[in-house]
Amino acid sequence: MRTIIREKYLERIKALKDTPDIKIITGIRRSGKSNLMQTYIKYLKSNFDNINVISIDYMDLDFEDIKEYHALHKYVEDRYQEGKDNYLFVDEVQLCPSFELAINSLYSKKKYDIYITGSNAYLLSGELATLLSGRYVEIKMLPLSFKEYKLAYKDISDDELYQKYISYGSLPYTISLNTEDDISLYISGIYNDIIIKDVMTRKNIQNETMLKNVANFIMDNIGNKTSTNNIANVMKSNGRDINVRTVEKYLEGFIESFFIYKITDYDIKGKQQLDSNAKYYVSDLGLRYFILGRKIGDFGHILENVIYLELLRRGYEVYIGKSNNYEVDFVAINNKGKIYIQVAETLKGNDTLERELRSLKKINDNYEKIILTLDKIPLGNDEGIIIQNALDWLLEK
């Protein structure tokens, strides 16, 4: 089976070894959290003596009897070894009701280096976040980057690989599957787990059909500005009776399960986030392809989706840039500054390049400004604005 070592994530978790914080690895189902944890455990066992590893995987029926927080606490305490460095790993911890009480108690004893994974942002929005405020660090895990994906397909051209990447998605296990039918079956299982286990169960939602209709709308409108009111109106116009609050509840469930990401406006001049319509992007394009199939004419938004996720991987907070009547696809902010990015499938055609340049030229600061395109024509620079092939950017060439 083909596997990819997630080097950036692995180095991040190594750097956190023996720090007092609880390490919480979050991300969509099957994004590689468990494999990352197992790779790290192997690293510990291979490189350090006098350690004791306590590992619990709640997806494994062997641990069914300790899906209760008192039992979890006792199981760990019974396996503590005095005089050794004790490392605790709990995979899919949210499957243990009230797990936060056990984790907080174990943390307070100051004798474990604790690592947990979860497939739902609820982990950090409930009592755990309150109990452990300032005492945990989150490692946000995404499916394979384009650069990681290329490691599994070294003999395929970048263009061909990109088409595969946006069609079959980048969940790590898909690189081990040989046929489109196998990939589709695998992704359908993940999609149904997200809808039923992560959203319907967590949010106490009864109407699966309506939930899937809203999911279909979001998949069909990635990169388009919309609002909960607009979504409700579209549903009603199609004969589906739904109110705004229900739409909000559904979207909250999708976001908490890392199925989709929400991006809002940022006032470039005022340097503040704005409360307005939002755009949504999907965490894995294979899920979108499974739901909708390949739609003609949406390749620009698909490229936006790929670029957005890559910016998250590189540690940026990402917004839509607004400056007077002009809009920039992405304002990416980290502790070093900002990057402004316009994304265009192609710059060919009447006024396309000028339109993309115009929004960036209206920004009066010295932060980096980039246009990313799938074009391969000589690109270069226009008044300090970098024009670059998107695949080269993704591969960090």
C-alpha positions as CSV (number, residue, x, y, z in Angstrom):
1,M,0.0,0.0,0.0
2,R,1.3,3.4,-1.0
3,T,1.7,5.8,2.0
4,I,3.0,9.3,2.3
5,I,4.9,10.4,5.4
6,R,3.4,13.8,6.3
7,E,6.7,15.4,7.0
8,K,5.5,19.0,7.9
9,Y,3.0,17.7,10.4
10,L,5.5,15.2,11.8
11,E,8.1,17.9,12.3
12,R,5.5,20.1,14.0
13,I,4.5,17.4,16.5
14,K,8.1,16.5,17.2
15,A,8.8,20.1,18.1
16,L,6.0,19.9,20.6
17,K,7.4,16.8,22.4
18,D,7.5,17.1,26.2
19,T,5.9,20.6,26.2
20,P,3.2,21.0,28.9
21,D,0.3,21.6,26.5
22,I,-2.1,18.9,25.4
23,K,-1.5,18.3,21.6
24,I,-4.9,18.1,19.8
25,I,-4.8,16.9,16.2
26,T,-8.0,17.9,14.3
27,G,-9.2,17.4,10.8
28,I,-11.8,15.8,8.5
29,R,-12.3,12.1,8.7
30,R,-9.5,10.0,7.1
31,S,-7.2,13.0,6.6
32,G,-4.3,11.1,8.2
33,K,-4.6,12.0,11.9
34,S,-4.3,8.4,13.1
35,N,-1.4,7.6,10.8
36,L,0.4,10.7,11.9
37,M,0.0,9.6,15.5
38,Q,1.3,6.1,14.8
39,T,4.2,7.5,12.9
40,Y,5.1,9.7,15.8
41,I,4.8,6.7,18.2
42,K,7.2,4.7,16.1
43,Y,9.6,7.7,16.2
44,L,9.4,7.8,20.0
45,K,10.0,4.1,20.4
46,S,12.9,4.1,17.9
47,N,14.7,7.1,19.3
48,F,14.1,7.3,23.1
49,D,14.7,4.9,25.9
50,N,12.9,4.7,29.2
51,I,9.5,5.7,27.8
52,N,6.0,4.3,28.3
53,V,3.4,4.7,25.6
54,I,-0.3,4.3,26.4
55,S,-2.3,4.2,23.2
56,I,-6.1,4.1,22.9
57,D,-7.9,4.0,19.5
58,Y,-11.7,4.5,19.9
59,M,-12.3,3.2,16.4
60,D,-11.0,-0.2,17.6
61,L,-13.6,-2.4,19.3
62,D,-10.9,-3.5,21.7
63,F,-11.5,-0.2,23.5
64,E,-15.3,-0.3,23.5
65,D,-15.4,-1.0,27.2
66,I,-13.7,2.3,28.1
67,K,-15.9,4.6,26.1
68,E,-16.8,6.3,29.4
69,Y,-14.7,8.9,31.0
70,H,-14.2,7.2,34.4
71,A,-13.1,4.0,32.6
72,L,-10.8,6.0,30.3
73,H,-9.2,7.7,33.4
74,K,-8.7,4.3,35.2
75,Y,-7.3,2.6,32.1
76,V,-4.6,5.2,31.7
77,E,-3.8,5.5,35.4
78,D,-3.5,1.7,35.7
79,R,-0.9,1.8,32.9
80,Y,1.2,4.6,34.2
81,Q,4.9,3.6,34.9
82,E,6.8,5.5,37.6
83,G,10.3,6.5,36.6
84,K,9.6,6.6,32.9
85,D,8.4,9.3,30.5
86,N,4.8,8.5,30.0
87,Y,3.1,9.4,26.7
88,L,-0.7,9.2,26.3
89,F,-2.3,8.9,22.8
90,V,-6.1,8.9,22.4
91,D,-7.4,8.6,18.9
92,E,-10.9,9.9,18.0
93,V,-11.4,11.0,21.6
94,Q,-14.9,12.5,20.9
95,L,-16.3,9.0,20.8
96,C,-15.9,8.9,24.6
97,P,-18.8,11.0,26.2
98,S,-17.5,13.6,28.6
99,F,-13.9,12.7,27.7
100,E,-12.8,16.2,28.6
101,L,-13.3,15.4,32.3
102,A,-10.9,12.5,32.1
103,I,-8.3,14.4,30.0
104,N,-8.4,17.4,32.3
105,S,-7.8,15.2,35.3
106,L,-4.9,13.4,33.7
107,Y,-3.5,16.7,32.5
108,S,-3.6,18.2,36.0
109,K,-1.4,15.3,37.3
110,K,1.5,16.7,35.2
111,K,2.9,13.2,34.6
112,Y,1.7,12.6,31.0
113,D,2.6,14.1,27.6
114,I,-0.9,14.0,26.1
115,Y,-1.9,13.7,22.4
116,I,-5.5,13.4,21.2
117,T,-7.2,13.4,17.8
118,G,-10.7,14.3,16.8
119,S,-12.8,14.6,13.6
120,N,-15.0,17.4,14.9
121,A,-14.3,21.0,15.9
122,Y,-16.8,20.4,18.8
123,L,-13.7,19.2,20.6
124,L,-12.5,22.8,21.0
125,S,-15.9,24.6,21.2
126,G,-17.3,22.9,24.3
127,E,-16.2,22.2,27.9
128,L,-12.7,21.0,26.9
129,A,-11.8,24.5,25.6
130,T,-13.2,26.1,28.8
131,L,-11.3,23.6,31.1
132,L,-8.1,23.8,29.2
133,S,-8.0,27.5,28.1
134,G,-4.5,28.3,27.2
135,R,-3.3,24.8,27.9
136,Y,-3.6,23.1,24.5
137,V,-2.1,23.5,21.1
138,E,-4.2,22.5,18.0
139,I,-2.6,20.9,15.0
140,K,-5.0,21.3,12.1
141,M,-4.6,18.5,9.6
142,L,-5.8,18.7,6.0
143,P,-5.8,16.1,3.2
144,L,-2.7,15.7,1.1
145,S,-1.2,18.9,-0.5
146,F,-0.5,18.8,-4.2
147,K,3.2,18.5,-3.4
148,E,2.6,15.5,-1.1
149,Y,0.2,14.0,-3.7
150,K,3.0,14.2,-6.3
151,L,5.2,12.0,-4.2
152,A,2.8,9.1,-5.0
153,Y,2.7,9.8,-8.7
154,K,6.2,10.8,-9.7
155,D,5.8,9.6,-13.4
156,I,2.7,11.7,-14.2
157,S,2.9,15.2,-15.6
158,D,1.9,18.1,-13.4
159,D,-1.1,18.9,-15.6
160,E,-2.4,15.3,-15.6
161,L,-1.7,15.0,-11.9
162,Y,-3.8,18.1,-11.2
163,Q,-6.8,16.7,-13.0
164,K,-6.5,13.5,-10.9
165,Y,-6.1,15.6,-7.8
166,I,-9.3,17.7,-8.3
167,S,-11.3,14.7,-9.4
168,Y,-10.4,11.9,-6.9
169,G,-9.5,14.2,-4.1
170,S,-6.5,14.0,-1.8
171,L,-7.6,11.9,1.2
172,P,-4.4,9.8,1.8
173,Y,-5.9,6.4,1.4
174,T,-7.2,7.1,-2.1
175,I,-3.6,6.9,-3.5
176,S,-3.7,3.2,-2.6
177,L,-6.9,2.5,-4.6
178,N,-6.6,1.5,-8.2
179,T,-9.9,2.2,-9.8
180,E,-12.4,5.1,-10.0
181,D,-15.1,2.8,-8.6
182,D,-13.0,1.9,-5.6
183,I,-12.3,5.6,-4.9
184,S,-16.0,6.5,-5.3
185,L,-17.0,3.8,-2.9
186,Y,-14.4,4.9,-0.4
187,I,-15.4,8.6,-0.6
188,S,-19.1,7.8,-0.4
189,G,-18.5,6.0,2.9
190,I,-16.7,9.0,4.3
191,Y,-19.4,11.4,3.0
192,N,-22.2,9.3,4.6
193,D,-20.2,9.2,7.9
194,I,-19.8,12.9,7.9
195,I,-23.5,13.5,7.1
196,I,-24.9,10.9,9.5
197,K,-22.4,10.5,12.3
198,D,-20.7,13.9,12.5
199,V,-23.6,16.2,11.5
200,M,-27.0,14.6,12.0
201,T,-26.1,12.9,15.3
202,R,-24.1,15.7,16.8
203,K,-26.7,18.4,15.8
204,N,-29.8,16.2,16.4
205,I,-30.9,16.6,12.8
206,Q,-33.7,14.4,11.5
207,N,-34.1,15.4,7.9
208,E,-31.2,13.7,6.0
209,T,-32.6,14.6,2.6
210,M,-32.8,18.3,3.3
211,L,-29.3,18.2,4.9
212,K,-27.9,16.6,1.7
213,N,-29.7,19.2,-0.4
214,V,-27.9,22.0,1.4
215,A,-24.6,20.1,1.1
216,N,-25.3,19.8,-2.7
217,F,-25.9,23.6,-2.9
218,I,-22.6,24.4,-1.1
219,M,-20.7,22.0,-3.4
220,D,-22.3,23.6,-6.4
221,N,-21.4,27.1,-5.3
222,I,-17.8,26.8,-3.9
223,G,-16.2,30.2,-4.2
224,N,-19.4,32.0,-4.8
225,K,-20.6,34.6,-2.2
226,T,-23.8,33.5,-0.5
227,S,-25.8,33.9,2.7
228,T,-28.0,31.6,4.8
229,N,-31.0,33.7,3.7
230,N,-30.0,33.1,0.0
231,I,-29.6,29.4,0.6
232,A,-33.0,29.1,2.3
233,N,-34.7,31.1,-0.6
234,V,-33.1,28.8,-3.2
235,M,-34.3,25.8,-1.4
236,K,-37.8,27.2,-1.1
237,S,-37.9,28.1,-4.8
238,N,-37.1,24.4,-5.5
239,G,-40.0,23.3,-3.4
240,R,-38.0,22.5,-0.2
241,D,-39.4,24.2,2.9
242,I,-36.5,25.3,5.1
243,N,-35.9,28.4,7.3
244,V,-32.7,30.4,7.8
245,R,-32.0,29.1,11.3
246,T,-32.1,25.5,10.0
247,V,-29.7,26.4,7.2
248,E,-27.4,28.0,9.9
249,K,-27.5,24.8,11.9
250,Y,-26.6,22.7,8.9
251,L,-23.7,24.9,8.0
252,E,-22.4,24.9,11.6
253,G,-22.5,21.1,11.4
254,F,-20.6,21.0,8.1
255,I,-17.9,23.4,9.4
256,E,-17.5,21.7,12.8
257,S,-16.9,18.4,11.0
258,F,-14.3,20.0,8.7
259,F,-16.4,19.2,5.7
260,I,-16.4,22.8,4.5
261,Y,-14.6,26.0,5.4
262,K,-16.1,29.5,5.6
263,I,-14.3,32.6,4.5
264,T,-15.5,36.2,5.1
265,D,-14.6,39.7,4.0
266,Y,-11.6,41.7,5.2
267,D,-11.5,45.5,4.8
268,I,-8.0,46.1,3.4
269,K,-8.0,49.8,4.2
270,G,-9.6,49.5,7.7
271,K,-7.6,46.3,8.4
272,Q,-10.6,44.5,10.0
273,Q,-12.9,41.6,9.3
274,L,-16.3,42.5,8.0
275,D,-19.7,40.9,8.7
276,S,-21.1,40.1,5.3
277,N,-21.9,37.3,2.9
278,A,-19.4,34.5,2.9
279,K,-17.8,32.0,0.5
280,Y,-17.4,28.3,1.3
281,Y,-14.8,25.8,0.2
282,V,-14.7,22.1,0.6
283,S,-12.0,20.3,2.5
284,D,-11.5,17.7,-0.2
285,L,-12.5,18.0,-3.8
286,G,-13.1,14.3,-4.1
287,L,-16.2,14.8,-2.0
288,R,-17.4,17.4,-4.3
289,Y,-16.7,15.3,-7.3
290,F,-18.6,12.4,-5.7
291,I,-21.6,14.6,-5.0
292,L,-21.8,16.6,-8.3
293,G,-19.5,15.0,-10.9
294,R,-17.3,17.1,-13.1
295,K,-19.2,20.3,-14.0
296,I,-18.2,22.3,-17.0
297,G,-17.3,25.9,-16.3
298,D,-16.4,25.8,-12.6
299,F,-12.6,25.1,-13.0
300,G,-11.8,28.6,-11.7
301,H,-13.5,28.1,-8.4
302,I,-12.0,24.6,-8.1
303,L,-8.5,26.2,-8.5
304,E,-9.5,28.8,-5.9
305,N,-10.5,25.9,-3.5
306,V,-7.1,24.3,-4.0
307,I,-5.2,27.5,-3.4
308,Y,-7.3,28.3,-0.3
309,L,-6.5,25.0,1.3
310,E,-2.8,25.3,0.5
311,L,-2.8,28.7,2.3
312,L,-4.3,27.1,5.3
313,R,-1.6,24.4,5.2
314,R,1.1,27.1,5.1
315,G,-0.3,28.6,8.3
316,Y,-2.3,31.6,7.1
317,E,-5.6,33.0,8.2
318,V,-7.4,33.6,4.9
319,Y,-10.1,36.2,4.0
320,I,-11.7,37.8,1.0
321,G,-10.1,41.2,0.4
322,K,-12.4,44.3,0.0
323,S,-11.2,47.7,-0.9
324,N,-13.9,50.2,-2.0
325,N,-15.5,48.5,-5.1
326,Y,-12.7,46.1,-5.7
327,E,-12.3,42.6,-4.4
328,V,-9.2,40.4,-4.0
329,D,-9.8,36.6,-3.9
330,F,-7.6,36.0,-0.9
331,V,-5.9,38.1,1.8
332,A,-3.6,35.7,3.6
333,I,-2.3,36.8,7.0
334,N,0.3,35.4,9.4
335,N,2.6,36.7,12.0
336,K,5.0,37.9,9.3
337,G,2.5,39.9,7.4
338,K,0.2,39.5,4.4
339,I,0.0,38.2,0.9
340,Y,-2.7,39.3,-1.6
341,I,-3.7,36.6,-4.1
342,Q,-5.8,36.7,-7.2
343,V,-6.7,33.3,-8.8
344,A,-7.7,32.8,-12.4
345,E,-7.9,29.6,-14.4
346,T,-6.6,31.5,-17.4
347,L,-5.5,35.1,-18.1
348,K,-6.3,34.7,-21.8
349,G,-9.3,36.6,-23.2
350,N,-10.3,40.2,-23.4
351,D,-9.3,42.3,-20.4
352,T,-8.9,39.3,-18.0
353,L,-5.3,40.1,-17.0
354,E,-6.1,43.8,-16.6
355,R,-9.1,43.0,-14.4
356,E,-7.0,40.7,-12.1
357,L,-4.3,43.3,-11.9
358,R,-6.6,46.2,-11.3
359,S,-7.8,45.0,-7.9
360,L,-4.2,44.4,-6.7
361,K,-2.9,47.8,-8.0
362,K,-5.6,49.5,-5.9
363,I,-3.9,48.3,-2.7
364,N,-1.5,50.8,-1.4
365,D,0.9,48.8,0.7
366,N,4.2,46.9,0.1
367,Y,3.0,43.4,0.9
368,E,3.5,40.7,-1.7
369,K,0.8,40.5,-4.5
370,I,0.4,37.5,-6.7
371,I,-1.8,36.3,-9.6
372,L,-2.0,32.5,-9.8
373,T,-3.1,30.9,-13.1
374,L,-3.0,27.5,-14.9
375,D,-1.5,29.3,-17.9
376,K,2.0,28.3,-18.9
377,I,2.8,31.3,-21.1
378,P,5.7,33.5,-20.0
379,L,4.3,35.1,-16.9
380,G,6.7,37.2,-14.7
381,N,6.0,40.5,-13.1
382,D,3.8,43.6,-13.7
383,E,4.6,46.7,-11.5
384,G,5.7,44.4,-8.7
385,I,2.8,42.0,-9.0
386,I,4.0,38.4,-9.5
387,I,2.2,36.4,-12.1
388,Q,2.9,32.7,-11.6
389,N,1.7,29.3,-12.7
390,A,-0.5,27.9,-9.9
391,L,1.0,24.4,-10.1
392,D,4.5,25.7,-9.7
393,W,3.3,27.7,-6.7
394,L,1.7,24.6,-5.2
395,L,4.9,22.6,-5.8
396,E,7.0,25.5,-4.3
397,K,9.1,25.6,-7.4
